[in-house]
């Protein structure tokens, strides 16, 4: 007998969706995987599905409006910039994410990029493989201990980076949150305004979400206010940086080096100038990835979808206003109980 419910997987970055199949089969749901994940393909597939799981592909208003049976969209990840959350809320569709699955992995990767830039490991690697065995070729090198790491963003990942950085003897400063979260009570981290963050950071690591306010936040004028010879690390979102401006800052030496894991256009087109720059350590949006993190990601995203398809409340709803909407497509037990009071 065929399953009564269908979950569309738009894309994934791991070998298979067997974990998701197993979890969703327990609530009578099967999986269909998009071939290319283009908007037109997703619109074509959407009318028959009851849930959507997405990694990087765009779940747009068009896709959501076509998904007339869909009760939930689950993001394989933390950020939500590829889902039209406002449209989902208007249509009565619950949106979930997985907010903590890769904290250690991204923090480790950010520190790896920082260390590679500081010790010029990538530069030396290229030299040695090209037959140049000369440590002076990459002088000067500076001791890490005592330098200043600035964190633009002090959520879970920023805090994990701070913990690691202090072990290396870095002094950590972080951008004041406009929301004034309780996490800004820490004797080991100094919270500063944006101008001071730029002026004092020897290394600046970005951990901000992709929003209209943060898009292009790091541009020519900002690079001009950074400490001469600073290093920029980005494991957050490519949209935070204006790529041509960073290239100019690298060419002039205002920025000494950059460790970049996320890009304005992904996947990168061949011959991308920023990725090819001799003072950039480039990785392919790999910071989130480890076998352990991906297993947790798959299981959590699928379990939340299974809960919603069976009328249960999952833990990580990112559009809670939808729960009180008369358009809500999946009535959940908690709301039903409130209605009976």
N, C-alpha and C positions, 0 to 999 in steps of 0.2 A: 504494500500500500504506500502510495507516495505521501511525502510530508505535506502538511496543510499550510505551513508557513515557509517563506523564502527570505533569506538574508543575502543581499547583494554585497560582495566585497569588491570595492572599486580598484584596489591595488594593495600590494604588500611587498615587503623587502626581505623576506625570509623564505626558506626553501619550500614550505607548503603551508596549507591552512588546515592540516589534519587536527590540530588541537581545537580549532574553532568548530570544525565539523562534529567532533566528539561531544563537545559541551552543548552545542545547539541541538544536536539530535535528541538530547534528553528532554527537550520541550517540543519535539515534533517539528523541528525546523531544518531545512536543508540550505546549502550554500550554492550560489551561482557567482562565478568570478568573471568580472569584465575582462575583455581581451586587451584593449588599449586604455580604457578608462577615460576616453574623451567625453566632453560634455554631451555631444550628440548620441554617443553610444549609451551613456548613463540615462539620458532622457528616454531612449528607446526601451531600456530594460526596466526602468523605474515603475511603470504601472502595476506590475505583478508582484512587487516585493513588499515585505512587511517590516523590513529593517535594512539599514545600510551601515556597513563598516568601511571606513576610509582611512588611508594612510596619508598620501600627499595629493591625491587627485581632488579636483574641485567638486564639491557638492553645492551647486549653485541654486539660486531661486528657481531656475527652469527645471532642474532635476527634482527639487523638492515638490514643486507644483505638479509635476508629472507622477510623482510617487503617491498616488491617492490612497493607498492602503498602508503606507509606511507610518509606524508609530514611533520609531526611534532612529537616530543617527548616532553611531558611536565612532569616536576618533581614536585611531591607533596612535596615541601620543598625548601631548600636553596642549600645544597651541591649537587655536581654532580658526586661524586665518583662512583656511581653505573650506570652511563651512559657513553658509549664510545663516547664522544663528538667529538673526532677526526674522528671516522668512520662516524658519522652522518654528519659532515661537508663535508667529501669527497663524500658522497652519495647524498648530496643536501637536507638533512633533517634539518629543523629548530629545535633547542632545547630551551625550555623555563624553567624558574624556578619561584618560588614565594619568593623573597628575604627578605620580611619584615613582614611576617604574624605573627610570634611568638616572636618578639623581647622582648616584655614585659614578656611573659611567661617564656622564657629561662632565662632572667635576674632575675626574681623572684625565679626561681628554683635554680639557681647558689647561690643566697644569702641564700636560705633555706638550702642548703647543707652546706654552710659556717657556718651559725649559728648553725646548728645541730652538726657540728664537734667542734665548739668553746665551746658551752655550754654542749657538750656531751649528747645531748638529747636522742639519740638512745641508748647510753650506760646505762643511767639512766632508760630508759624505760625497757630494758631487765632485769636490776637488780630488779626493783620494781615488775615486773610480775613474777620474780623467787622467790619473797619473801625477797629480800635483800633491806632494807630501810635504806641506809647509804650514805649520800652525800660525806663523806670522801673517799668512795671507788673509786671515779673517780677524786680525787684530783691529780694534781692541776688544778684549773680553773683560767683563766686569763681574765681580762677586755678587751673587744673588742676595745674600743676607744683608739686611739693612735697607734694601730698596723698597719702594712703595708700590703696592698693588691696589689699584682702584677698581671697584666693582660697580658697574652701572646695572643695578638690579640686585636685590638682596632677598630673594625668595629662597626656596629649598636648595636650588642649585648654587646660588650665590653664597649661601651660608656654608655649603659643603666645600666650595672652592676656598673660602676664607679659612676654614679649618685646616685644609691641606697646606695652604700658603704659609700660615703661621709656623707650621712644622719646618719649613725651609728658611725661616727667619725673616720673612717679608713682613713689613708693616702694612696692615690692611685698612683702607678707608673705603667707605661705601656711600653711594648717593642716598640722600634723605628721601624717603618715600613720602609722596604728598598725602598718602592715606595714613601715615604715622603708625605703622603696624607695631605690635608689641615686640617684634623681633629686633627693633631698634633700641634695645636695652642690653648692651653688650660691652663690657669693659675692654674687650680685646679688639674691637672694631670701632673706628672713629667715623662718625657720620657727618658728611659735609654737603655743601651746596654744589650744584653742577659746575660752576666756574672753578671752584677750588678742586674738585675732582679732576678736572682737565689739567689744571696747572701743576698739580703735585704728583700725578701718577707716572711712575716709570713704566708700569704695565697697566693697561686698561682693558678689563675683561667685561664683555657685554653679556647680560643675562636678563634682557627686557623682552616682553612679548611683542608680537607684531600687531600693531594697532594703527589707526589713522594718525594718531599723535606721534608715534615713534617712527613712522615710515620716513626714511631719509634723515633721521635725527643726527647722524654723524656725517657731516658735509664739510665743505672747504673751510667755512668760518670756524667750525668747531675744531677741525684739525689744526687751524692756525692758533687756537688758544691752548692746545695741548703742549705739554712739556717737550722741549726740543729733544728729538731722539727717542721718544717713547715708543713702546711696542703695543700694538692693538691685537686683541684676541677676540674672535667672535665664534661662539658655539650656540648662539641664540637663533637669530633669523637674519637671512641675507638682506631683507628689506630695510634693516636698520641703517645700512651704510650706502651712501652714494658712491658707487664703484669708481667712476671717473675721478672723483675728488680724492679718494684714497690712493689711486694710482699717482695722481699729481703730488700728494703728500709724501709718497714713497720716493718719487723721483727727486724731489727737492731735499729729502733727508729730514723733513719735519717729523715724519714717522720713520723710525729706523727699520722696523720689520713688522710683519703681521702674520698671525696664525689664524687661518680662516677655514672653518668647517662648513659654513652655510653661505649660500650664494643668492644673488638677486634672481638668477635664472637657473633652475635645476631641472634636469641634469645640465651640467655646463656644456656649452657648445665647444667644439674643437678649437684650439688656439686662443682660448680666453686669456686676455692680457693680464688680468690680475692673478689668475692661477699660475701663469707662466712667469710671473715676475721673480727675479733672482732672490729677492728678500722676502718672499712669501712662502710660508709652510702651508701647503694646501692639502686638505683631506675632503673626501666626498660625502659630506653629511653623515659622518660615521660616528659622531660622538655618542649618540644614543645607544649604539649597538654593542651588545655582548650576548652570548647565548642565554645567559641568565635573565638579562633585561628583556629580551625578545620573548622568551617563554612567559614571563610575568605579564608582558604587554598583551600577548595573544589571549592568555587565559582570563585576564581581567576584562578586556574589551568584550570577549565572547560571553563571559558570565554576566556582565551587565546587560547585554542584549538579550540573553536568555531570560533574565529576571523580568525585563520589561515585556517581552513577548508573553510571559506567563502571568502578567498582571502584578508583579512585585516591584518594590521600590529599590533601585540600585543606589550605591553610595555617592557617585560622582556626577550629579546632574548640574550642568553649567548654565541652563536657562530655567531656573526654578519658577519664574513667573508663569511658565506654561502650565504648571500644576494647578493653578487657579483659573485657567482659561476655560470657557465653555467649549472651545474648539479642541480641547485635549482628546486625542484619539484613543488613548489607552487609559481607561479608568483604573486608578490604583487604589489598593485597600485603604490606605491612610485617608485619602480624600473621601472615600465612601463612608468611613466611620464618622468623619466630621459632618457630613451631610445628614447623618441620622440623629445628631445631637439636637 
